[in-house]
Amino acid sequence: MSEAHEPRNTVADMWFDPLCPWAWITSRWLVEVEKVRPVTVRWRVMSLAVLNAGRDLPEGYQELMERSWAAVRVCTAAGQRFGPEVLGPLYTAIGTRFHNRGEAQDTATLEAALTEAGLPADLVGAADSTEYDEPLRASHAEAMKLVGEDVGTPVVQVEGVSFFGPVVSPAPRGEEAGKLWDGVRAVAGTDGFFELKRTRTRDPVFD
């Protein structure tokens, strides 16, 4: 099946903030894509808090931005100390707790996710530290350089072309995930293609 679609392995880069529900669904789609196409996902961090810094935000959303620092800092610290390959398992452990299970977005949940991902629990100390903010901001800036400042998370790069999205709910599974991937590759290979969008009519669906 995969040979007919992609004769060689393709690398897809995805930038995520663990608190973003839409990025989480996109990430689960890419995990499915890895099962049905010769694709390897490289996980990278970006920050909703950095993205929205200085913007006039509703009070509730501003509180969310302040809370978002913890998880993305922990992910950055893990990647810096143990290599980017740990980001996939850690993001899965955090996202499953935050989004699928509805657990508290606090340090106790982050510590449990670290343990599940086989990482030292002391990494949770990065949640309230600025020690890893420089590489976090650098990774975020890389994503923004690729897609521009008027979008958010997720950012996905396919064969040198980067997009905001795809935004989908729920995540397609199996061959349906593969079909969406084929479509993304098709538009990525179309010179001058920039945008395809419609208003969302449903909330994030986690399954």
Secondary structure, 3 states (H helix, E strand, C coil): CHHHHCCCCEEEEEEECCCCHHHHHHHHHHHHHHHHCCEEEEEEECCHHHHCCCCCCCHHHHHHHHHHHHHHHHHHHHHHHHCHHHHHHHHHHHHHHHHHCCCCCCHHHHHHHHHHCCCCHHHHHHHHCCCCHHHHHHHHHHHHHHHCCCCCCCEEEECCEEEECCCCCCCCCHHHHHHHHHHHHHHHCCCCCCCCCCCCCCCCCCC
